[in-house]
Amino acid sequence: MTASLPTAREPGTAYRIGTVCLGNICRSPMAATVLGELVDRAGLADRVEVSSCGTGGWHVGQPMDERAASTLRAADYDGSDHRAQQLGPGWLAYDLLLAMDEDNLAGVHALAGEVDPARVRLFRDFDPVGPGEVPDPYYGGPQGFADVLAMVERTGVAIVAALERM
């Protein structure tokens, strides 16, 4: 699937992408870590910033879930700097917010009210396998985290390809 990215809100500034999940300790930091690394490898780090947040605030300031961090480390990604953040009005200035599932997409819309649908999307809208949700691995075992990693890697590659075309 080839989805297009919205243009930058402010030409000449870094293109800002935020990934959004519930608590900002599993899916969205995994996605932001992978996407950030792919952006860096593509030589786009000076033009693109990637961050993550959660619609809920109960983990603010905490590091990534150890199972998510371990899954990333095993694949040579470093998420050790991550500290959970909560979605707030400042995030609405991002060029693109990518929610991990429909509930978090609804959370962004609840905060934003009327919002450009091109700027608030599901992360997997860019997945070459097809659109859908990134399932929450929190209550499952290691395979759930591995599945999330596979989804965010292939989707991240597609997002970076779209960024390179901008």
Secondary structure, DSSP 8 states (H G I E B T S, - for coil): --------SSTTS-EEEEEEESSSSSHHHHHHHHHHHHHHHTT-TTTEEEEEEESS-TTTT----HHHHHHHHHTT---TT----B--GGGGGSSEEEESSHHHHHHHHHHHSS--TTTEEEGGGG-TT--------TTS-HHHHHHHHHHHHHHHHHHHHHHHH-
